Amino acid sequence: MSESIRIKFSIHAPAKAIYDAWLSAAEHTAMTGAKATASRLVGGAFSAWDNYITGKNLLLLDSKKIVQSWRSSEFPEDAADSVLSVQFNERNGITEVDLEHKDIPPGQGVQYQSGWIEFYANPMQKYFAAKFGGNQPVKKTAAKKATVAKKKSAVPKKRIPKKAAAAKKKVAKPKRAAKKAPVRKKGK
């Protein structure tokens, strides 16, 4: 069963600038820090991260949405390409990037989830902050908004017994300083 992930993050830049950078070999390379090739045509091929990622443009809606076939060199040979959809929603000069990655081979979703954050969301935020003078902090970080659509972990959360939790809440009172004996002056 294939996996899907969805990541949302905000960038202080116009949607058009982000859209154009994604589809430019030079800017894609600059914003991610790794060599990329690109095409602005539907059906055009692209690569990213020194050919670790390859694919083709499936749908291009100027400044709004990019849909690409996507595969990494870690996909099993018999696995079909996955589908990456990147949507740009701009409001007041801040663009929310809604990245949905579907049809990922089983067991690889978590890996790509963290990869999209580490190798795309975070570098893109820095790149566009430098380019557009983004002095304001980004409201949403990718790490906080990332989700993987699959079964939840079977590992239960660690629970603290009520008595132990209550004991943690108690705060130790500060100790009083010991009284010092008065200093005697010579001659008295």
Secondary structure, DSSP 8 states (H G I E B T S, - for coil): --EEEEEEEEESS-HHHHHHHHT-HHHHHHHHSS--B--SSTT-EEEETTTTEEEEEEEEETTTEEEEEEEETTS-TT---EEEEEEEEEETTEEEEEEEEEEE-TT-HHHHHHHHIIIIIHHHHHHHHHHHT--S--SS-HHHH-EEES---SS------HHHHHHHH----------------TT-
